[in-house]
Amino acid sequence: SEGWGQFFKMLEYKQKKRGHIFLQINPKNTSRTCPKCGHVSKDNRSTQAHFCCTNCGYTANADENAAGNILRAGLARLAQKVNSKRSQHCEPSEAEQ
């Protein structure tokens, strides 16, 4: 929606102004994904507040589980961003060859 889009643009602007990185993570299936085995199913949400993996039996608070999945996705994207910048800027010096 337009309201969220404007909010994210403002947040990104403020973060960049402070020299910080802003990443948006797609929340799709974050509340249905098991962080232990990776199994994704709507049945993993036994109730609105409870997560229980139907594959491995892992249980957690549903909101905490989703937040952890979003954090892991964000860290993975950040690592990709850092590694791609390193590969663009790092070339072996003559002494290393």
C-alpha positions, 0 to 999 in steps of 0.5 A: 500500500502507498502508506507503507511504501512512503514509510519505507522510503522515509526510513531508508532515507534516514538510515542512509543519511546516518550511514546505515544500511537499510534492507527490506525483507519479504515476510512471505512464509516467515511465520510458517518456516521452521528455523531448524529443518526449513520445512514450510507449511501453513500447518506449522501454525497450530494457533495464531500464537504457537508455532510447531513444525509438523516435520521435526517437532520444533516449537516456539512462539509464532511471533518470535519464530517469524522474527528470527526467520526475518533476522536470518534472511536479513543477515544473509542478504547483508552478507551477500551485499558485503561479499559482492562489494568486496569482490568488486573492490578487491583485486590481488596486488602484484606482491600477492600474485 
